Amino acid sequence: MTTPRPATHLSADEARRLALRAQGFLGAPDRRSGVRGVLRHLGAVQLDTISVLARSHELIPYARLGAVGRTTVENAYWKDTHAFEYWSHAACILPIEEWPHFAFRRRAYRNRPHWNHELPDGAYDQVVKQLRAEGPLTATELGGAKKTSEWWDWSSSKVAVERALMYGEVVCVERRGWKRVYDLAERAVPAALLHDDLDDTECLRRLVRLAGQSLGVGTRADIADYHRLRGDQVDAVIADSGLVPVTVEGWGKQAWADPAALETPPRGRHRTTLLSPFDSLVWERARTERIFGFTHRLEAYVPKPKRVYGYFAMPVLAGGRLVGRVDPAREGRTLVARQATLDGPKAVPAVAQALVEAASWVDCTDVRVERVDAPDLREPLTRELARALA
């Protein structure tokens, strides 16, 4: 593929601000469209089993809209067939209108020659038959999720229904106590969207365009990572995706931008908030380092003695910068910062504000700091918290 010569050069600061606006952190939030608007704007909201303050898919709209009710978040995702769950950046909640554009991935799964689990004869058909008669159902209701207590030792019904989900014959219509609730796609997906007739090129072109819009500006790797496409898949369609080539100061690699984002300079109010490590603003480490000069790694799966910042350290966004991180926990109605890492004294008010707002959202009335990496900032942070809580 021949890459067109870039027509626009962006400073590093301009690229950062474009990314913040595209991700919903710069400018007035669209409160009228609420959580559903956030989902459509981002194109994908990642799911994860870890729950500290809340689960990650709840933290995503909170970070942009503020203290939206957690029941409101769940209803916005799952009621009225507004969304579906599928494999995108990872397991993600996706806008239902994007169902046709994941046909390329469903086809790839149907053509997959090898699987980690064997599927007994008749198990697949039995699950589909049961869902048709009784659905929506969890894996437990379909006959049990596991054969043993081992995490990956799925029952035949669980293997079958997950296979059907990947094929697109079954869809996850909600999460109930973190369990997937399955139903037949023919019943759950609106008829106008329930088709797989878009060819791979059209699917990929759409997803590349969406990724570019959600990122504002990104390299080939950034765009590929957003929906976990291969680099060659991006290369095949990016010239016809509607994105425009740009160069960005200090990036050293070709970048692409949403042309609509380039039309008006990003302006408006910056959000101050804690970010989930699975937030699409920071979920890709190389991009986060390139844009914010901030190195972040989820340490939940790192042995405790080797952790640097904590189990679920959440970056703190303020003034369009990442100014620190907090490893939170809850004890009754107290939000506990097990560890706070601040990027200097100027970060103190922002970290305090982010902690107090998060505490209020999860119905905590107090905030306690256990450890501050820079000891000389402990007293200023404690004082600022007391003032904010008063």
HELIX and SHEET records of a PDB file:
HELIX    1   1 ALA A   12  ALA A   22  1                                  11    
HELIX    2   2 GLY A   34  LEU A   42  1                                   9    
HELIX    3   3 SER A   56  LEU A   65  1                                  10    
HELIX    4   4 ARG A   70  TRP A   78  1                                   9    
HELIX    5   5 LYS A   79  THR A   81  5                                   3    
HELIX    6   6 ILE A   96  PHE A  102  5                                   7    
HELIX    7   7 ALA A  103  ARG A  110  1                                   8    
HELIX    8   8 ALA A  123  GLU A  134  1                                  12    
HELIX    9   9 SER A  156  TYR A  167  1                                  12    
HELIX   10  10 ALA A  185  ALA A  188  1                                   4    
HELIX   11  11 ASP A  200  LEU A  215  1                                  16    
HELIX   12  12 ARG A  220  TYR A  226  1                                   7    
HELIX   13  13 GLY A  231  VAL A  237  1                                   7    
HELIX   14  14 ILE A  238  ASP A  240  5                                   3    
HELIX   15  15 PRO A  259  GLU A  263  1                                   5    
HELIX   16  16 ARG A  285  PHE A  292  1                                   8    
HELIX   17  17 LYS A  304  LYS A  306  5                                   3    
HELIX   18  18 PRO A  345  ALA A  347  5                                   3    
HELIX   19  19 VAL A  348  TRP A  361  1                                  14    
HELIX   20  20 PRO A  375  LEU A  377  5                                   3    
HELIX   21  21 ARG A  378  LEU A  389  1                                  12    
SHEET    1   A 4 THR A   8  LEU A  10  0                                        
SHEET    2   A 4 VAL A 244  VAL A 248  1                                        
SHEET    3   A 4 ALA A 255  ALA A 257 -1                                        
SHEET    4   A 4 VAL A 217  THR A 219 -1                                        
SHEET    1   B 3 VAL A  45  GLN A  46  0                                        
SHEET    2   B 3 ALA A  91  PRO A  95 -1                                        
SHEET    3   B 3 ALA A  83  TRP A  87 -1                                        
SHEET    1   C 3 LEU A 137  THR A 138  0                                        
SHEET    2   C 3 LYS A 179  LEU A 184 -1                                        
SHEET    3   C 3 VAL A 170  ARG A 176 -1                                        
SHEET    1   D 5 THR A 273  LEU A 274  0                                        
SHEET    2   D 5 MET A 314  ALA A 318 -1                                        
SHEET    3   D 5 ARG A 321  GLU A 331 -1                                        
SHEET    4   D 5 THR A 334  LEU A 342 -1                                        
SHEET    5   D 5 ASP A 366  VAL A 369  1                                        
END                                                                             
